[in-house]
Amino acid sequence: MRRINWHTIRLVLIIFAMIFLYSFSSKRNSQRKISKIDIKFDSEENMFLTNDMVNNLLIQNFGGASTIQKDKLDLNTLEAVLDDHEMIEKAQVFSTIDGFLNTRITQKTPIVRVITDSDSYYLDSKGDRMSLSENFSARVPLVVGAISEENCKPYLKLFNEIKKDDFLSKNITAAQIMPSGNVILTNRSYDYKIVFGKPMNVERKFKNYKAFFHHAIKDTLIKNYKEINLMFIQQVVCKK
């Protein structure tokens, strides 16, 4: 008569018990209802959105935190909904075993504010439109003239260069796009206009302007200038 291998039987029972417990816990976890929405922003600056605004977006798309089970929650859909919002650059949504729905938001960063006869809106670094926010007003250059969402692409390099440069972002307050495509910039501290020309050779033109400014600021005559022309790559032409 063969002896019963109790060691093998115990091993099999342990495996079945582990499978049962795993299945039981997985089922209970999937049936757990979302108990709380935790929303965090990557940056506390430029808060165009609030927790309540993001919370409402989530609730509108899954019916309320206290009424839905985790297994009914489509995280990819929620992320897509948030990513489609014009003020959100990237959203991450994930749930935890204790019933928390965690949301991490990266907001878009506006680089200019466009003002037309009938509308006003921001543009981000990629040229995407952002509506104005009642919660926050960004301190960015104002852009007027012959510009629209359709033709803004050639000017993005110019606007992004202003945004990323500490000196330019503090001193350039506005840009006028002429029908010819030339750009005229406005300085914060002085009355002269900066004739930038077409949005070409952007880095070189701004390098020339900064060199001129840091030299001219030592001379009180800078207050007498009416126009600073950057259209000529090799030199800066000033008019009084």
Buried (B, 14 or more C-beta within 10 A) or exposed (E): EEEEEEEEEEEEEEEEEEEEEEEEEEEEBEEBBBEEBEBEBEEEEBEBBBBEBBBEBBBEEBEEBEEBEBEEBEBEEBBEBBEEBEBBBEBBBEBBEEBBBBBBBEBBBBBBBBBEEEEEBBBBBEBBBBEBBEEBEBEBBBBBBEBEBEEBEBBBEBBBBBBEBEEBBEBBBBBBBBEEBBBBBBBEEBEBBBBBBBBBBBEEBBEBBBEBBEEBEEEEEBEEBEEBBBBEEEEBEBEE
